[in-house]
Amino acid sequence: KHVIEIASNSTIASIKPLMNGLEIMVSGRAGRLGAVNLTIPKSAVDGMILTMIDDKPLKAEMGASEERYWIYMTYTHSQKTIKILWERPEIAVDAAERRIRVGEEVEVSGRVMVMERPLEGAKVEILLDKVAVKSLTTGVDGSFRTTLKLEEEKTYEINARYRFLDREFYGEPVEVAAYIPFYQKPWFIMMIIVVVLIAAALIIWRTRRTLSRI
């Protein structure tokens, strides 16, 4: 269904399609540098791209054109098994509290996992009502953590977004309600002022009435 182009200075022993990628067996003179360059149609990829060699992560250069992704990787020769896999990352998002006072901060945390492994060094954007407000980098365990100050009385939607090349992946949003205590609300303060004014007016009226009788 898809044409994948492969160029290499290694001897390619076999190419095996996988459910979510490709497995390539390469070999060459031991100790020499090997390299593989691939281009993959975007329509073939569902998720982010991962590269592995002998089932261990392999750092690769990646980029995108209008219709294809390209991947370039190097390694030390001998017989190697290279896997190019694609998988959708799982982004978990949580808030320490779901209801806070206006002007206070809420702690937001989460984790990015792919193929049940933590994704270290991923740049994650924190979204507040679908607008990016902070940028974070995941730790060794794929986690991220920050605080957000909520300035208005309303229910906010908080989420996280991870970009891979020209693709975006989102977590499941959480809602946090920011509220103003009733005794700090303008209508309550106005009511207190009105009550005080009425009480003051009554005191003055009674005082004048008492004095007029004397």
Backbone as a printed PyTorch tensor [residue, N CA C, xyz], in Angstrom:
tensor([[[  0.8070,  -1.2110,   0.0000],
         [  0.0000,   0.0000,   0.0000],
         [  0.8400,   1.2590,   0.0000]],

        [[  2.0520,   1.1780,   0.5480],
         [  2.9010,   2.3610,   0.6750],
         [  4.3050,   2.0490,   0.1710]],

        [[  4.9160,   3.0330,  -0.4420],
         [  6.2870,   2.8850,  -0.9300],
         [  7.2420,   3.5240,   0.0740]],

        [[  8.1170,   2.7060,   0.6400],
         [  9.1370,   3.1800,   1.5790],
         [ 10.4900,   3.0700,   0.8950]],

        [[ 11.1920,   4.1750,   0.8010],
         [ 12.4930,   4.2020,   0.1340],
         [ 13.5960,   4.0660,   1.1680]],

        [[ 14.5530,   3.1840,   0.8920],
         [ 15.6490,   2.9210,   1.8230],
         [ 16.9750,   3.0260,   1.0810]],

        [[ 17.9120,   3.7930,   1.6410],
         [ 19.2710,   3.8640,   1.1170],
         [ 20.2300,   3.5900,   2.2610]],

        [[ 21.2510,   2.7550,   2.0080],
         [ 22.1680,   2.3810,   3.0830],
         [ 23.5180,   1.9780,   2.5130]],

        [[ 24.5720,   2.1730,   3.3340],
         [ 25.8840,   1.6540,   2.9640],
         [ 26.1170,   0.2770,   3.5710]],

        [[ 25.1040,  -0.2450,   4.2720],
         [ 25.1760,  -1.5870,   4.8390],
         [ 24.6150,  -2.5910,   3.8430]],

        [[ 24.9230,  -3.8510,   4.0880],
         [ 24.2700,  -4.9220,   3.3470],
         [ 22.9250,  -5.1780,   4.0030]],

        [[ 21.8510,  -5.0330,   3.2330],
         [ 20.5120,  -5.2440,   3.7650],
         [ 20.1350,  -6.7050,   3.5650]],

        [[ 20.0730,  -7.4360,   4.6670],
         [ 19.7780,  -8.8730,   4.6030],
         [ 18.2860,  -9.1350,   4.4210]],

        [[ 17.4510,  -8.3150,   5.0790],
         [ 16.0060,  -8.5250,   4.9620],
         [ 15.2510,  -7.2730,   5.3740]],

        [[ 14.0360,  -7.1580,   4.8550],
         [ 13.1220,  -6.0720,   5.2250],
         [ 11.7850,  -6.7280,   5.5690]],

        [[ 11.3360,  -6.5120,   6.7800],
         [ 10.1250,  -7.1760,   7.2440],
         [  9.0880,  -6.1460,   7.7010]],

        [[  7.9170,  -6.1190,   7.0680],
         [  6.8530,  -5.2060,   7.5350],
         [  6.3110,  -5.6550,   8.8870]],

        [[  6.0270,  -4.6820,   9.7510],
         [  5.4060,  -4.9430,  11.0460],
         [  4.0310,  -4.2760,  11.0790]],

        [[  3.2380,  -4.6220,  12.0840],
         [  1.9090,  -4.0140,  12.1970],
         [  2.0060,  -2.5000,  12.3540]],

        [[  3.0700,  -2.0440,  13.0300],
         [  3.2140,  -0.6100,  13.2710],
         [  4.6030,  -0.1140,  12.8780]],

        [[  5.1460,  -0.6570,  11.7880],
         [  6.4500,  -0.1970,  11.3640],
         [  7.1670,  -1.1540,  10.4370]],

        [[  8.4860,  -1.1600,  10.5810],
         [  9.3510,  -1.8830,   9.6550],
         [ 10.5630,  -2.4150,  10.4100]],

        [[ 11.0000,  -3.6280,  10.0620],
         [ 12.2150,  -4.2160,  10.6510],
         [ 13.2110,  -4.4820,   9.5310]],

        [[ 14.4380,  -3.9840,   9.7120],
         [ 15.4770,  -4.1210,   8.6870],
         [ 16.6930,  -4.8030,   9.3000]],

        [[ 17.1460,  -5.8740,   8.6910],
         [ 18.3650,  -6.5600,   9.1270],
         [ 19.5150,  -6.0580,   8.2610]],

        [[ 20.5430,  -5.5050,   8.9090],
         [ 21.7000,  -4.9910,   8.1740],
         [ 22.9800,  -5.6380,   8.6960]],

        [[ 24.0150,  -5.6210,   7.8610],
         [ 25.3170,  -6.1440,   8.2870],
         [ 26.4130,  -5.3950,   7.5520]],

        [[ 27.6340,  -5.5040,   8.0590],
         [ 28.7760,  -4.8520,   7.4440],
         [ 30.0390,  -5.2310,   8.1870]],

        [[ 31.1630,  -4.7460,   7.6960],
         [ 32.4280,  -5.0680,   8.3420],
         [ 32.4470,  -4.5010,   9.7590]],

        [[ 32.7780,  -5.3460,  10.7270],
         [ 32.7230,  -4.9720,  12.1440],
         [ 33.5670,  -3.7380,  12.4230]],

        [[ 32.9990,  -2.8110,  13.1840],
         [ 33.7180,  -1.6210,  13.6040],
         [ 33.5470,  -0.4330,  12.6880]],

        [[ 33.0480,  -0.6490,  11.4740],
         [ 32.8640,   0.4680,  10.5470],
         [ 31.4990,   1.1230,  10.7460]],

        [[ 31.4150,   2.3750,  10.3020],
         [ 30.1870,   3.1290,  10.4810],
         [ 29.1700,   2.7620,   9.4020]],

        [[ 27.9600,   2.4530,   9.8740],
         [ 26.8690,   2.1870,   8.9490],
         [ 25.8400,   3.3060,   9.0170]],

        [[ 25.0760,   3.4460,   7.9420],
         [ 24.0600,   4.4980,   7.8880],
         [ 22.8700,   4.0280,   7.0620]],

        [[ 21.6920,   4.4540,   7.4920],
         [ 20.4610,   4.1550,   6.7510],
         [ 19.6600,   5.4390,   6.6370]],

        [[ 19.1300,   5.6820,   5.4590],
         [ 18.2510,   6.8160,   5.2220],
         [ 16.9340,   6.2790,   4.6420]],

        [[ 15.7950,   6.6640,   5.2640],
         [ 14.4960,   6.1990,   4.8040],
         [ 13.5620,   7.3790,   4.5640]],

        [[ 12.6560,   7.2000,   3.6430],
         [ 11.5310,   8.1250,   3.5110],
         [ 10.2540,   7.3020,   3.5570]],

        [[  9.2810,   7.7780,   4.3310],
         [  8.0430,   7.0510,   4.5660],
         [  6.8650,   7.9760,   4.2590]],

        [[  5.8810,   7.5160,   3.4980],
         [  4.7000,   8.3540,   3.2610],
         [  3.9910,   8.6760,   4.5720]],

        [[  3.5230,   9.8930,   4.7240],
         [  2.8190,  10.2890,   5.9410],
         [  1.5600,   9.4540,   6.1530]],

        [[  0.9490,   9.0500,   5.0670],
         [ -0.2850,   8.2680,   5.1720],
         [ -0.0520,   6.9030,   5.8030]],

        [[  1.2130,   6.4410,   5.8440],
         [  1.5190,   5.1340,   6.4380],
         [  1.7290,   5.2180,   7.9390]],

        [[  1.9300,   6.4330,   8.4470],
         [  2.3380,   6.6140,   9.8420],
         [  1.1520,   7.0470,  10.6930]],

        [[  0.8790,   6.2930,  11.7360],
         [ -0.1710,   6.6490,  12.6890],
         [  0.4610,   6.8430,  14.0620]],

        [[  0.9190,   8.0640,  14.3280],
         [  1.5570,   8.3440,  15.6020],
         [  2.8940,   9.0210,  15.4090]],

        [[  3.7500,   8.9190,  16.4130],
         [  5.1070,   9.4450,  16.3260],
         [  6.0530,   8.3120,  15.9300]],

        [[  7.2130,   8.6660,  15.4010],
         [  8.1560,   7.6680,  14.8940],
         [  9.2330,   7.3960,  15.9420]],

        [[  9.5070,   6.1270,  16.1720],
         [ 10.5610,   5.6930,  17.0820],
         [ 11.5580,   4.8510,  16.3090]],

        [[ 12.8350,   4.9840,  16.6370],
         [ 13.8660,   4.1780,  15.9950],
         [ 14.5890,   3.3540,  17.0530]],

        [[ 14.8410,   2.0860,  16.7420],
         [ 15.4920,   1.1760,  17.6830],
         [ 16.5200,   0.3270,  16.9530]],

        [[ 17.5600,  -0.0620,  17.6750],
         [ 18.5590,  -0.9680,  17.1200],
         [ 18.8100,  -2.0710,  18.1540]],

        [[ 18.6150,  -3.2930,  17.7310],
         [ 18.7060,  -4.4470,  18.6380],
         [ 17.8440,  -4.2230,  19.8840]],

        [[ 16.6340,  -3.6820,  19.6500],
         [ 15.6240,  -3.4390,  20.6910],
         [ 16.0360,  -2.3910,  21.7230]],

        [[ 16.9890,  -1.5280,  21.3630],
         [ 17.3690,  -0.4100,  22.2180],
         [ 17.1450,   0.8930,  21.4560]],

        [[ 16.7600,   1.9860,  22.1570],
         [ 16.5180,   3.2520,  21.4620],
         [ 17.7350,   3.7060,  20.6700]],

        [[ 17.4910,   4.1970,  19.4660],
         [ 18.5460,   4.7040,  18.5920],
         [ 18.1840,   6.1290,  18.1910]],

        [[ 19.0770,   7.0700,  18.4910],
         [ 18.8200,   8.4570,  18.1480],
         [ 18.9460,   8.6420,  16.6470]],

        [[ 17.9840,   9.3240,  16.0650],
         [ 17.9710,   9.5220,  14.6140],
         [ 17.5800,  10.9580,  14.2870]],

        [[ 18.0220,  11.4280,  13.1440],
         [ 17.5760,  12.7260,  12.6350],
         [ 16.3020,  12.4920,  11.8250]],

        [[ 15.3170,  13.3770,  12.0370],
         [ 14.0410,  13.2240,  11.3350],
         [ 13.5620,  14.5630,  10.8120]],

        [[ 12.7740,  14.4950,   9.7620],
         [ 12.1920,  15.6990,   9.1880],
         [ 10.9820,  15.3450,   8.3640]],

        [[ 10.3410,  16.3560,   7.8110],
         [  9.1190,  16.1280,   7.0420],
         [  9.0880,  17.0280,   5.8180]],

        [[  8.5990,  16.4720,   4.7290],
         [  8.2860,  17.2530,   3.5450],
         [  6.7660,  17.3270,   3.4500]],

        [[  6.2490,  17.7100,   2.3240],
         [  4.8020,  17.8630,   2.1970],
         [  4.0710,  16.5290,   2.3380]],

        [[  4.6540,  15.4470,   1.8100],
         [  3.9560,  14.1610,   1.7840],
         [  4.6870,  13.0400,   2.5030]],

        [[  5.9630,  13.2570,   2.8830],
         [  6.7550,  12.1470,   3.4220],
         [  7.5550,  12.5850,   4.6470]],

        [[  7.8970,  11.5920,   5.4780],
         [  8.8540,  11.7810,   6.5640],
         [ 10.1740,  11.1770,   6.1370]],

        [[ 11.2730,  11.7860,   6.5570],
         [ 12.5750,  11.1820,   6.2980],
         [ 13.2770,  10.9100,   7.6280]],

        [[ 14.0510,   9.8390,   7.6460],
         [ 14.7480,   9.3900,   8.8580],
         [ 16.1710,   9.0200,   8.4800]],

        [[ 17.1360,   9.5620,   9.2190],
         [ 18.5410,   9.2410,   8.9620],
         [ 19.1690,   8.7800,  10.2680]],

        [[ 19.8160,   7.6140,  10.2420],
         [ 20.4330,   7.0770,  11.4550],
         [ 21.7840,   6.4510,  11.1400]],

        [[ 22.6850,   6.4990,  12.1180],
         [ 24.0020,   5.8760,  11.9670],
         [ 24.2350,   4.9140,  13.1250]],

        [[ 25.1630,   3.9830,  12.9260],
         [ 25.4290,   2.9410,  13.9150],
         [ 26.7790,   2.3150,  13.5750]],

        [[ 27.2980,   1.5160,  14.4840],
         [ 28.5500,   0.8020,  14.2440],
         [ 28.2360,  -0.5650,  13.6500]],

        [[ 28.9650,  -0.9130,  12.5920],
         [ 28.6690,  -2.1460,  11.8690],
         [ 28.9370,  -3.4270,  12.6660]],

        [[ 28.2410,  -4.4000,  12.2400],
         [ 28.1870,  -5.8110,  12.5630],
         [ 26.7560,  -6.1530,  12.1750]],

        [[ 26.2640,  -7.2630,  12.5280],
         [ 24.8790,  -7.5750,  12.1740],
         [ 23.9410,  -6.8820,  13.1630]],

        [[ 23.0160,  -6.1140,  12.6440],
         [ 22.1170,  -5.3290,  13.4680],
         [ 20.6710,  -5.5090,  13.0080]],

        [[ 19.7550,  -5.3390,  13.9720],
         [ 18.3250,  -5.3130,  13.6560],
         [ 17.8000,  -3.9160,  13.9520]],

        [[ 17.3930,  -3.2290,  12.9090],
         [ 16.8700,  -1.8630,  13.0420],
         [ 15.3530,  -1.9090,  12.9230]],

        [[ 14.6840,  -1.2200,  13.8440],
         [ 13.2310,  -1.1250,  13.7820],
         [ 12.8230,   0.3430,  13.6970]],

        [[ 11.9320,   0.6270,  12.7750],
         [ 11.3100,   1.9390,  12.6700],
         [  9.8370,   1.7240,  13.0050]],

        [[  9.4140,   2.2700,  14.1390],
         [  8.0660,   2.0240,  14.6470],
         [  7.3060,   3.3360,  14.7620]],

        [[  5.9850,   3.2510,  14.6530],
         [  5.1560,   4.4280,  14.9290],
         [  4.0370,   4.0450,  15.8750]],

        [[  3.8410,   4.9150,  16.8400],
         [  2.8650,   4.6610,  17.8960],
         [  2.3460,   6.0000,  18.4160]],

        [[  1.0790,   6.0480,  18.7810],
         [  0.5040,   7.2680,  19.3490],
         [  0.8980,   7.3830,  20.8190]],

        [[  1.4560,   8.5260,  21.2300],
         [  1.8350,   8.6880,  22.6390],
         [  0.5910,   8.8420,  23.5180]],

        [[  0.7090,   8.4050,  24.7540],
         [ -0.3540,   8.5680,  25.7440],
         [  0.0450,   9.6980,  26.6850]],

        [[ -0.8200,  10.7050,  26.7880],
         [ -0.5310,  11.8730,  27.6180],
         [ -1.5440,  11.9360,  28.7530]],

        [[ -1.0530,  11.7880,  29.9650],
         [ -1.9120,  11.8740,  31.1470],
         [ -1.7810,  13.2750,  31.7460]],

        [[ -2.9120,  13.8570,  32.1190],
         [ -2.9320,  15.2050,  32.7090],
         [ -3.7690,  15.1620,  33.9810]],

        [[ -3.2740,  15.8400,  35.0370],
         [ -4.0300,  15.8760,  36.2840],
         [ -3.8070,  17.2250,  36.9710]],

        [[ -4.7840,  17.6340,  37.7910],
         [ -4.6890,  18.8580,  38.5840],
         [ -4.8170,  18.4670,  40.0460]],

        [[ -3.9890,  19.0790,  40.8930],
         [ -3.9850,  18.7380,  42.3130],
         [ -5.3220,  19.0630,  42.9760]],

        [[ -5.9850,  20.1200,  42.4870],
         [ -7.2990,  20.4980,  43.0170],
         [ -8.2230,  20.8020,  41.8530]],

        [[ -9.5030,  20.5420,  42.0400],
         [-10.4870,  20.8200,  40.9910],
         [-11.3040,  22.0670,  41.2950]],

        [[-11.0490,  22.6970,  42.4460],
         [-11.7740,  23.9180,  42.8290],
         [-10.8630,  24.7590,  43.7140]],

        [[-10.5570,  25.9800,  43.2700],
         [ -9.6720,  26.8590,  44.0280],
         [-10.2290,  28.2790,  43.9970]],

        [[ -9.7130,  29.1360,  44.8910],
         [-10.1120,  30.5370,  44.8860],
         [ -9.4550,  31.2800,  43.7360]],

        [[-10.1210,  32.2770,  43.2370],
         [ -9.5530,  33.1390,  42.1940],
         [ -8.2680,  33.7770,  42.7070]],

        [[ -7.2350,  33.7620,  41.8720],
         [ -5.9460,  34.3420,  42.2450],
         [ -4.9750,  33.3420,  42.8370]],

        [[ -5.4560,  32.1440,  43.1740],
         [ -4.5670,  31.1080,  43.6910],
         [ -3.9880,  30.2810,  42.5460]],

        [[ -2.9740,  29.4660,  42.8790],
         [ -2.3240,  28.6210,  41.8750],
         [ -2.7580,  27.1640,  42.0410]],

        [[ -2.8970,  26.4820,  40.9220],
         [ -3.2050,  25.0510,  40.9490],
         [ -2.0240,  24.3070,  40.3380]],

        [[ -1.6480,  23.1980,  40.9500],
         [ -0.5360,  22.3970,  40.4470],
         [ -1.0430,  21.4500,  39.3600]],

        [[ -0.3750,  21.4860,  38.2150],
         [ -0.7230,  20.6300,  37.0780],
         [  0.4390,  19.6670,  36.8390]],

        [[  0.1300,  18.4070,  36.6910],
         [  1.1710,  17.4070,  36.4630],
         [  0.6940,  16.4060,  35.4210]],

        [[  1.6220,  15.5910,  34.9650],
         [  1.2410,  14.5800,  33.9740],
         [  2.4360,  13.7590,  33.5430]],

        [[  2.2040,  12.9210,  32.5450],
         [  3.2650,  12.0390,  32.0590],
         [  2.9980,  11.6990,  30.5990]],

        [[  4.0800,  11.5510,  29.8370],
         [  3.9840,  11.1520,  28.4370],
         [  4.6130,   9.7660,  28.2860]],

        [[  3.8300,   8.8270,  27.7820],
         [  4.2830,   7.4500,  27.5840],
         [  4.0780,   7.0680,  26.1250]],

        [[  4.9680,   6.2450,  25.6150],
         [  4.8030,   5.6940,  24.2760],
         [  5.2690,   4.2490,  24.3010]],

        [[  4.4300,   3.3530,  23.8130],
         [  4.7010,   1.9260,  23.8440],
         [  5.0180,   1.4680,  25.2680]],

        [[  4.2760,   2.0350,  26.2240],
         [  4.3900,   1.7080,  27.6440],
         [  5.7470,   2.0780,  28.2390]],

        [[  6.4460,   2.9930,  27.5780],
         [  7.7240,   3.4880,  28.0900],
         [  7.6440,   4.9930,  28.2670]],

        [[  8.2830,   5.5530,  29.3140],
         [  8.2740,   7.0090,  29.4830],
         [  9.0410,   7.6910,  28.3510]],

        [[  8.5140,   8.8220,  27.9080],
         [  9.1640,   9.5860,  26.8410],
         [  9.9410,  10.7290,  27.4770]],

        [[ 11.2540,  10.5670,  27.5530],
         [ 12.1280,  11.5580,  28.1890],
         [ 12.4810,  12.6600,  27.2010]],

        [[ 12.5830,  13.9000,  27.7200],
         [ 13.0250,  15.0290,  26.8960],
         [ 12.0000,  15.5220,  25.9020]],

        [[ 10.7340,  15.1610,  26.0810],
         [  9.6810,  15.6210,  25.1690],
         [  9.2310,  17.0220,  25.5840]],

        [[  9.0750,  17.9090,  24.6160],
         [  8.5980,  19.2580,  24.8970],
         [  7.0700,  19.2490,  24.9170]],

        [[  6.5270,  19.6200,  26.0580],
         [  5.0810,  19.5940,  26.2630],
         [  4.5810,  21.0080,  26.5000]],

        [[  3.4850,  21.3550,  25.8490],
         [  2.8460,  22.6500,  26.0750],
         [  1.6290,  22.4600,  26.9790]],

        [[  1.5000,  23.3260,  27.9830],
         [  0.3310,  23.3090,  28.8470],
         [ -0.6960,  24.2720,  28.2620]],

        [[ -1.9070,  23.7690,  28.0670],
         [ -2.9700,  24.5630,  27.4670],
         [ -3.9830,  24.9670,  28.5270]],

        [[ -4.3340,  26.2310,  28.5360],
         [ -5.3850,  26.7540,  29.4010],
         [ -6.4950,  27.2700,  28.5030]],

        [[ -7.6330,  26.5890,  28.5460],
         [ -8.7330,  26.8910,  27.6240],
         [ -8.2450,  26.8730,  26.1770]],

        [[ -7.4510,  25.8230,  25.8440],
         [ -6.9540,  25.5400,  24.4900],
         [ -5.9150,  26.5310,  23.9900]],

        [[ -5.3820,  27.3580,  24.9010],
         [ -4.3140,  28.3080,  24.5410],
         [ -3.0500,  27.9170,  25.2870]],

        [[ -1.9270,  27.7890,  24.5760],
         [ -0.6600,  27.4060,  25.2050],
         [ -0.1760,  28.5330,  26.1230]],

        [[  0.0890,  28.1970,  27.3850],
         [  0.5310,  29.1980,  28.3560],
         [  1.9020,  28.8830,  28.9390]],

        [[  2.3350,  27.6210,  28.8520],
         [  3.6540,  27.2400,  29.3660],
         [  4.2350,  26.1270,  28.5170]],

        [[  5.5770,  26.0500,  28.4940],
         [  6.2740,  24.9860,  27.7930],
         [  7.1860,  24.2620,  28.7750]],

        [[  7.1050,  22.9290,  28.8010],
         [  7.8720,  22.1180,  29.7390],
         [  8.5940,  21.0100,  28.9980]],

        [[  9.5670,  20.3930,  29.6720],
         [ 10.2840,  19.2400,  29.1260],
         [ 10.1360,  18.0730,  30.0970]],

        [[  9.7770,  16.9150,  29.5740],
         [  9.5620,  15.7550,  30.4410],
         [ 10.8830,  15.2410,  31.0070]],

        [[ 10.7920,  14.6670,  32.2100],
         [ 11.9640,  14.1130,  32.8710],
         [ 12.2410,  12.6840,  32.4460]],

        [[ 13.1420,  12.0420,  33.1540],
         [ 13.5420,  10.6720,  32.8370],
         [ 12.3430,   9.7290,  32.8650]],

        [[ 11.4180,   9.9870,  33.7790],
         [ 10.2400,   9.1240,  33.8980],
         [  9.0680,   9.6020,  33.0420]],

        [[  9.3360,  10.5580,  32.1500],
         [  8.2990,  11.0540,  31.2500],
         [  7.3380,  12.0390,  31.8850]],

        [[  7.6230,  12.4710,  33.1130],
         [  6.6820,  13.3210,  33.8350],
         [  6.9610,  14.8050,  33.6180]],

        [[  5.9330,  15.6120,  33.8670],
         [  6.0670,  17.0730,  33.8450],
         [  5.2080,  17.6310,  34.9700]],

        [[  5.5680,  18.8450,  35.4360],
         [  4.8570,  19.4500,  36.5600],
         [  5.0340,  20.9640,  36.5170]],

        [[  3.9630,  21.6980,  36.8180],
         [  4.0330,  23.1570,  36.8650],
         [  2.8380,  23.6750,  37.6600]],

        [[  2.7430,  25.0000,  37.8070],
         [  1.5940,  25.6170,  38.4600],
         [  0.9910,  26.6740,  37.5410]],

        [[ -0.3130,  26.8560,  37.6560],
         [ -1.0300,  27.8690,  36.8840],
         [ -1.8330,  28.7440,  37.8380]],

        [[ -1.7630,  30.0420,  37.6200],
         [ -2.5420,  30.9820,  38.4280],
         [ -3.8260,  31.3050,  37.6830]],

        [[ -4.9580,  31.1010,  38.3380],
         [ -6.2600,  31.3200,  37.7140],
         [ -6.8390,  32.6330,  38.2280]],

        [[ -7.0190,  33.5750,  37.3090],
         [ -7.3360,  34.9520,  37.6900],
         [ -8.8150,  35.3060,  37.5980]],

        [[ -9.6200,  34.4910,  36.9090],
         [-11.0290,  34.8320,  36.7220],
         [-11.9340,  33.7840,  37.3520]],

        [[-13.1280,  34.2120,  37.6890],
         [-14.1010,  33.2910,  38.2690],
         [-14.8130,  32.5420,  37.1440]],

        [[-14.3830,  31.3310,  36.8950],
         [-14.9960,  30.4840,  35.8690],
         [-14.3820,  29.0930,  35.9580]],

        [[-14.8750,  28.1980,  35.1190],
         [-14.3120,  26.8520,  35.0450],
         [-13.3240,  26.7960,  33.8790]],

        [[-12.0920,  26.4300,  34.1780],
         [-11.0300,  26.3730,  33.1750],
         [-10.8460,  24.9380,  32.6840]],

        [[-10.4560,  24.8180,  31.4190],
         [-10.0640,  23.5220,  30.8530],
         [ -8.5440,  23.4980,  30.7390]],

        [[ -7.9250,  22.5140,  31.3590],
         [ -6.4630,  22.3940,  31.3470],
         [ -6.0730,  21.1160,  30.6070]],

        [[ -5.0990,  21.2310,  29.7100],
         [ -4.6670,  20.0700,  28.9350],
         [ -3.1810,  20.1980,  28.5990]],

        [[ -2.6370,  19.1640,  27.9750],
         [ -1.2350,  19.1680,  27.5490],
         [ -1.1500,  18.7150,  26.0990]],

        [[ -0.2030,  19.2930,  25.3770],
         [ -0.0290,  18.9750,  23.9510],
         [  1.4380,  18.6440,  23.6830]],

        [[  1.6520,  17.5980,  22.8930],
         [  2.9980,  17.2080,  22.4760],
         [  3.0550,  17.2510,  20.9620]],

        [[  4.0390,  17.9570,  20.4290],
         [  4.2120,  18.0660,  18.9780],
         [  5.3460,  17.1500,  18.5300]],

        [[  5.0870,  16.3990,  17.4760],
         [  6.1250,  15.5860,  16.8460],
         [  6.1270,  15.9340,  15.3590]],

        [[  7.2200,  16.5790,  14.9240],
         [  7.3080,  17.0790,  13.5550],
         [  6.0670,  17.9090,  13.2380]],

        [[  5.2320,  17.4740,  12.3050],
         [  4.0500,  18.2680,  11.9440],
         [  2.7660,  17.7060,  12.5510]],

        [[  2.8820,  16.8700,  13.5860],
         [  1.7070,  16.2820,  14.2160],
         [  1.5660,  16.7540,  15.6600]],

        [[  0.3250,  16.7540,  16.1230],
         [  0.0390,  17.1670,  17.4920],
         [ -0.7410,  16.0730,  18.2110]],

        [[ -0.3910,  15.8420,  19.4750],
         [ -1.0700,  14.8450,  20.2910],
         [ -1.5020,  15.5070,  21.6030]],

        [[ -2.7170,  15.1640,  22.0570],
         [ -3.3000,  15.8060,  23.2290],
         [ -3.6450,  14.7720,  24.2950]],

        [[ -3.6900,  15.2380,  25.5300],
         [ -4.1680,  14.4180,  26.6280],
         [ -5.6700,  14.5780,  26.7950]],

        [[ -6.1960,  13.9740,  27.8470],
         [ -7.6090,  14.1400,  28.1840],
         [ -7.7070,  15.3450,  29.1170]],

        [[ -8.4370,  16.4080,  28.7260],
         [ -8.4540,  17.6320,  29.5530],
         [ -9.1190,  17.4290,  30.9060]],

        [[ -8.6880,  18.2440,  31.8740],
         [ -9.3240,  18.2700,  33.1920],
         [ -9.8850,  19.6750,  33.4160]],

        [[-10.9160,  19.7580,  34.2320],
         [-11.5390,  21.0500,  34.5220],
         [-11.2590,  21.4680,  35.9600]],

        [[-10.9460,  22.7550,  36.1180],
         [-10.7140,  23.3290,  37.4420],
         [-11.5600,  24.5930,  37.5630]],

        [[-12.3740,  24.6590,  38.6030],
         [-13.2450,  25.8150,  38.8230],
         [-12.5620,  26.8060,  39.7610]],

        [[-12.4920,  28.0570,  39.3370],
         [-11.9720,  29.1310,  40.1870],
         [-13.1690,  29.9490,  40.6810]],

        [[-13.2370,  30.1950,  41.9840],
         [-14.4040,  30.8770,  42.5460],
         [-13.9770,  31.9990,  43.4820]],

        [[-14.9010,  32.9340,  43.6740],
         [-14.7170,  34.0200,  44.6400],
         [-15.6510,  33.7440,  45.8100]],

        [[-15.1450,  33.6820,  47.0500],
         [-16.0310,  33.4880,  48.2140],
         [-17.1260,  34.5470,  48.2330]],

        [[-18.3120,  34.1720,  48.6700],
         [-19.4520,  35.0870,  48.5970],
         [-19.2000,  36.3850,  49.3540]],

        [[-18.4110,  36.2950,  50.4540],
         [-18.1660,  37.5040,  51.2300],
         [-17.1800,  38.4490,  50.5530]],

        [[-16.5730,  37.9940,  49.4300],
         [-15.6770,  38.8720,  48.6790],
         [-16.3180,  39.3510,  47.3820]],

        [[-17.5130,  38.9040,  47.1180],
         [-18.1840,  39.2820,  45.8830],
         [-18.6720,  40.7320,  45.9600]],

        [[-18.6400,  41.4700,  44.8500],
         [-19.0500,  42.8790,  44.8480],
         [-20.4680,  43.0840,  45.3760]],

        [[-21.4020,  42.1910,  44.9950],
         [-22.7820,  42.3790,  45.4510],
         [-22.8990,  42.2440,  46.9690]],

        [[-22.0780,  41.3400,  47.5500],
         [-22.1230,  41.1580,  48.9910],
         [-21.5440,  42.3830,  49.6930]],

        [[-20.4370,  42.8950,  49.1510],
         [-19.8140,  44.0900,  49.7350],
         [-20.7690,  45.2760,  49.6400]],

        [[-21.4460,  45.4200,  48.4730],
         [-22.4050,  46.5010,  48.3040],
         [-23.5570,  46.3610,  49.2990]],

        [[-24.0020,  45.1330,  49.5070],
         [-25.0930,  44.9000,  50.4460],
         [-24.6840,  45.3180,  51.8500]],

        [[-23.4450,  44.9840,  52.2490],
         [-22.9380,  45.3770,  53.5690],
         [-22.8880,  46.8950,  53.6880]],

        [[-22.4240,  47.5580,  52.6080],
         [-22.3500,  49.0290,  52.6280],
         [-23.7360,  49.6350,  52.7850]],

        [[-24.7120,  49.0630,  52.0420],
         [-26.0840,  49.5710,  52.1230],
         [-26.6390,  49.3800,  53.5280]],

        [[-26.4000,  48.1940,  54.1080],
         [-26.8760,  47.9270,  55.4690],
         [-26.2530,  48.9020,  56.4580]],

        [[-24.9610,  49.1480,  56.3140],
         [-24.2670,  50.0730,  57.2140],
         [-24.8380,  51.4780,  57.0700]],

        [[-25.0960,  51.9040,  55.8290],
         [-25.6500,  53.2370,  55.5920],
         [-27.0460,  53.3700,  56.1900]],

        [[-27.8550,  52.3000,  56.0010],
         [-29.2070,  52.3350,  56.5710],
         [-29.1440,  52.3900,  58.0880]],

        [[-28.2620,  51.5770,  58.6770],
         [-28.1110,  51.5740,  60.1350],
         [-27.6550,  52.9410,  60.6280]],

        [[-26.7040,  53.5510,  59.8960],
         [-26.2060,  54.8770,  60.2860],
         [-27.3210,  55.9090,  60.1950]],

        [[-28.1200,  55.7970,  59.1100],
         [-29.2260,  56.7400,  58.9380],
         [-30.2470,  56.6020,  60.0600]],

        [[-30.5470,  55.3690,  60.4820],
         [-31.4950,  55.1350,  61.5740],
         [-30.9710,  55.6930,  62.8930]],

        [[-29.6850,  55.4820,  63.1320],
         [-29.0820,  56.0060,  64.3650],
         [-29.1710,  57.5280,  64.3960]],

        [[-28.8510,  58.1670,  63.2560],
         [-28.9070,  59.6340,  63.1860],
         [-30.3410,  60.1140,  63.3860]],

        [[-31.2970,  59.4120,  62.7200],
         [-32.7110,  59.8110,  62.8350],
         [-33.1990,  59.7000,  64.2760]],

        [[-32.8570,  58.5720,  64.9290],
         [-33.2770,  58.3770,  66.3120],
         [-32.6140,  59.4110,  67.2250]],

        [[-31.3410,  59.7170,  66.9640],
         [-30.6330,  60.6960,  67.7830],
         [-31.2950,  62.0700,  67.6830]],

        [[-31.6230,  62.4810,  66.4460],
         [-32.2660,  63.7800,  66.2340],
         [-33.6400,  63.8100,  66.8860]],

        [[-34.3660,  62.7010,  66.7520],
         [-35.7150,  62.6310,  67.3550],
         [-35.6480,  62.7380,  68.8770]],

        [[-34.6500,  62.0860,  69.4650],
         [-34.4840,  62.1540,  70.9280],
         [-34.1360,  63.5600,  71.3570]],

        [[-33.2600,  64.2130,  70.6070],
         [-32.8460,  65.5740,  70.9600],
         [-33.9960,  66.5470,  70.8200]],

        [[-34.8630,  66.3370,  69.8200],
         [-35.9800,  67.2470,  69.6280],
         [-36.9980,  67.1630,  70.7410]],

        [[-37.0690,  66.0620,  71.4540],
         [-38.0010,  65.8870,  72.5670],
         [-37.5040,  66.5290,  73.8430]],

        [[-36.1840,  66.6690,  73.9570],
         [-35.6170,  67.2110,  75.1890],
         [-35.8630,  68.7360,  75.2840]]])
